[in-house]
Amino acid sequence: MKRFLALSRRCQLPAFSSLVVFAVLAAAAGGSAAETTPLWPVDAPRAATAPAEPQPFLDIYLPTDEQATGSAFVVCPGGGYGGLALGHEGVEIAQWCNARGIAAFVLHYRLGRQGHHHPTQLIDVQRAIRLVRCEADRFSIDPTRIGIFGFSAGGHLASMAATLFAERPSLPGPPPDAVDRVSARPDLAVLCYPVIALNAPHTHRGSRRNLLGPADSDTLAEDLSTDRRVTAATPPTFIFQTDEDTAVPPENAVGFYLACRRAGVPAELHVYQTGRHGVGLAREQPAVSSWPDRLRDWLVLQGFLEPAR
């Protein structure tokens, strides 16, 4: 672990020691959201046509010292790229992670209804992963065990993080800094009822419209259909889906799983017969509520729940 901490110190920006802008003070099962941190110390890069506000940021949930495994997730709530389902796909997921010793960083990425379109969301999620990796020693996490966890449109964003991590899109804004020199590749991915295909017939049209904005075209939609972008470098992936989902059809999840198989990427897919779209942890739906247990089993297999050394 000391080797990992030394690595993160070399990329740490002194300015980020003062990035905490307020305490949340809301208790969470297994941990608390102790800090809220912006992704950039100054205004985030943005398209000239988009408003300056809001700035993207992370809500930070840390497990107790006794429970901590050294692993972490950046969590991407869904909302069709037009909103953020911060309750059941953000806070509750962070609490679930903390109870299992995993640090969680809930990402407030920018949205289409605010005038922010691709590549803004990809830039935000890449920066979030880089920032968590750079600040690994401050959060007592292992920079080689940082995953991405996304739901619905947030699942599409997580899948972009898992497949497009080598791309470096740019927008007007601050010059690159030490954080930008760190890898944006997540070490594993969890995709829950994810939007994957942006072209017909299986896409979620609202997500496509909000993500692509005025640049919407079938060519761009095909390029950002992430089952087309899976390679051998895509991290191990867990996928959860329901067969009854009519908002984001199961073909999205199945397509990504099959792409992982073709590329030789370790992957696990669970498709439940019942369950609407957007179930979150599905605590009140017995037929679906076992999916987090299957995720835990898979995380054990990946060495993600081993205690920090």
Secondary structure, 3 states (H helix, E strand, C coil): CHHHHHHHHHHCCHHHHHCCCECCCCEECCEEEEEEEECCCCCCCCCCCCCCCCCCEEEEEEECCCCCCCCEEEEECCCCCCCCCCHHHHHHHHHHHHHCCCEEEEEECCCHHHCCCCCHHHHHHHHHHHHHHHCHHHHCCCCCCEEEEEECHHHHHHHHHHHCCCCCCCCCCCCCCCHHHCCCCCCEEEEECCCCCCCCCCCCHHHHHHHHHHHCCHHHHHHCCHHHCCCCCCCCEEEEEECCCCCCCCHHHHHHHHHHHHHCCCEEEEEECCCCCCCCCCCCCCCCCCHHHHHHHHHHHCCCCCCCC
